[in-house]
Amino acid sequence: MHSYRANLDGMAITEKVSVAIGRDELRLAKTAAEQEGVSLSAFVTGALRARLEERRRLEAARRVLATFDPEDVPTDDERRGLLALWAQPHEAATPRRARRKRR
């Protein structure tokens, strides 16, 4: 794999790499990048950052769950109930009016 690094006037250091991507995924990524008004590189970098952040969150959740006693973890039925509850549409909160300062 060939790569090189670039740093342009305070911009983030990047490294050019060569990766293999399926044709369909590449086509969809190019279309999505165009729709979002970003380069393919920016789109792929954003997707990679989002996936890495998801992994960090999952690992953090695993560390928290490891601190629970087994009886504190919800049963399968309780999990299904929670997921159903969380999936229900909710009403958007109505914005509050700013309070005036008293003199």
CYANA upper distance limits for C-alpha pairs under 8 A (distance plus 0.5 A):
  1 MET  CA     17 VAL  CA      7.48
  1 MET  CA     18 SER  CA      6.77
  2 HIS  CA     16 LYS  CA      8.37
  2 HIS  CA     17 VAL  CA      6.78
  2 HIS  CA     18 SER  CA      7.25
  3 SER  CA     15 GLU  CA      6.74
  3 SER  CA     16 LYS  CA      5.42
  3 SER  CA     17 VAL  CA      5.36
  3 SER  CA     18 SER  CA      7.84
  4 TYR  CA     15 GLU  CA      5.78
  4 TYR  CA     16 LYS  CA      5.84
  4 TYR  CA     17 VAL  CA      7.99
  5 ARG  CA     13 ILE  CA      7.18
  5 ARG  CA     14 THR  CA      5.96
  5 ARG  CA     15 GLU  CA      4.77
  5 ARG  CA     16 LYS  CA      6.97
  6 ALA  CA     13 ILE  CA      6.11
  6 ALA  CA     14 THR  CA      5.92
  6 ALA  CA     15 GLU  CA      6.94
  7 ASN  CA     11 MET  CA      6.48
  7 ASN  CA     12 ALA  CA      6.80
  7 ASN  CA     13 ILE  CA      5.27
  7 ASN  CA     14 THR  CA      7.32
  8 LEU  CA     12 ALA  CA      8.11
  8 LEU  CA     13 ILE  CA      8.25
 21 ILE  CA     25 GLU  CA      7.08
 21 ILE  CA     26 LEU  CA      6.60
 22 GLY  CA     26 LEU  CA      6.59
 23 ARG  CA     27 ARG  CA      6.61
 24 ASP  CA     28 LEU  CA      6.63
 25 GLU  CA     29 ALA  CA      6.44
 26 LEU  CA     30 LYS  CA      6.57
 27 ARG  CA     31 THR  CA      6.73
 28 LEU  CA     32 ALA  CA      6.56
 29 ALA  CA     33 ALA  CA      6.48
 29 ALA  CA     40 LEU  CA      7.52
 29 ALA  CA     43 PHE  CA      7.91
 29 ALA  CA     44 VAL  CA      8.14
 30 LYS  CA     34 GLU  CA      6.63
 30 LYS  CA     40 LEU  CA      6.36
 31 THR  CA     35 GLN  CA      6.68
 32 ALA  CA     36 GLU  CA      6.64
 32 ALA  CA     43 PHE  CA      8.35
 33 ALA  CA     37 GLY  CA      6.52
 33 ALA  CA     38 VAL  CA      5.70
 33 ALA  CA     39 SER  CA      6.43
 33 ALA  CA     40 LEU  CA      6.06
 33 ALA  CA     42 ALA  CA      8.35
 33 ALA  CA     43 PHE  CA      5.98
 34 GLU  CA     38 VAL  CA      6.57
 34 GLU  CA     39 SER  CA      7.59
 34 GLU  CA     40 LEU  CA      8.34
 38 VAL  CA     42 ALA  CA      6.51
 38 VAL  CA     43 PHE  CA      6.84
 39 SER  CA     43 PHE  CA      6.69
 40 LEU  CA     44 VAL  CA      6.58
 41 SER  CA     45 THR  CA      6.49
 42 ALA  CA     46 GLY  CA      6.54
 43 PHE  CA     47 ALA  CA      6.71
 44 VAL  CA     48 LEU  CA      6.56
 45 THR  CA     49 ARG  CA      6.59
 46 GLY  CA     50 ALA  CA      6.63
 47 ALA  CA     51 ARG  CA      6.71
 48 LEU  CA     52 LEU  CA      6.64
 49 ARG  CA     53 GLU  CA      6.57
 50 ALA  CA     54 GLU  CA      6.65
 51 ARG  CA     55 ARG  CA      6.78
 52 LEU  CA     56 ARG  CA      6.79
 53 GLU  CA     57 ARG  CA      6.71
 54 GLU  CA     58 LEU  CA      6.66
 55 ARG  CA     59 GLU  CA      6.62
 56 ARG  CA     60 ALA  CA      6.64
 57 ARG  CA     61 ALA  CA      6.62
 58 LEU  CA     62 ARG  CA      6.68
 59 GLU  CA     63 ARG  CA      6.77
 60 ALA  CA     64 VAL  CA      6.80
 61 ALA  CA     65 LEU  CA      6.58
 62 ARG  CA     66 ALA  CA      6.57
 63 ARG  CA     67 THR  CA      7.39
 64 VAL  CA     68 PHE  CA      7.76
 65 LEU  CA     73 VAL  CA      8.32
 68 PHE  CA     72 ASP  CA      6.53
 68 PHE  CA     73 VAL  CA      7.27
 69 ASP  CA     73 VAL  CA      7.54
 74 PRO  CA     78 GLU  CA      5.95
 74 PRO  CA     79 ARG  CA      6.42
 75 THR  CA     79 ARG  CA      6.60
 76 ASP  CA     80 ARG  CA      6.72
 77 ASP  CA     81 GLY  CA      6.73
 78 GLU  CA     82 LEU  CA      6.65
 79 ARG  CA     83 LEU  CA      6.61
 80 ARG  CA     84 ALA  CA      6.61
 81 GLY  CA     85 LEU  CA      6.62
 82 LEU  CA     86 TRP  CA      6.57
 83 LEU  CA     87 ALA  CA      6.52
 84 ALA  CA     88 GLN  CA      6.97
